[in-house]
Amino acid sequence: PDNVEEVLERIWAGLLEPGEGGLPSGLPDSAEVLRLLPDQDEQWNEWSACAENAIAALGLLIAFCENLDLDIAVRVAQQAYEAVDSIASSAVDPPFMDHQVAHDILAADVVQRELRRQHEAVEA
């Protein structure tokens, strides 16, 4: 957690002080951020999946800032969606996945808010 917090502080500082072309400056290397992902031997809890999505999204966001590859931007959005899908799935806590459970997860407020946010980002 301390390493994640330190990297987040550097990311915020870089986002607040744009460099050339309006892109953030002073960001950590994307590989450095992705090294913060937990390995399978680390202790997990109910929020671990969301934390993993957040770290992956940060690493990918930095990679996007480095080269403006839209495929990477899509992967950032996918990480955000997977996090809210995980939250909604935990709330539903289905014994098995069927059409109705999948519909309930997709209809969850947290999922719909994220999909709207992503739609607005694409439109902007």
Salt bridges, closest charged atoms under 4 A:
GLU6 OE2 - ARG10 NH1 3.40
GLU32 OE2 - ARG10 NH1 2.89
ASP104 OD1 - HIS103 ND1 3.82
GLU114 OE2 - ARG117 NH2 2.46
GLU123 OE2 - HIS119 NE2 3.95
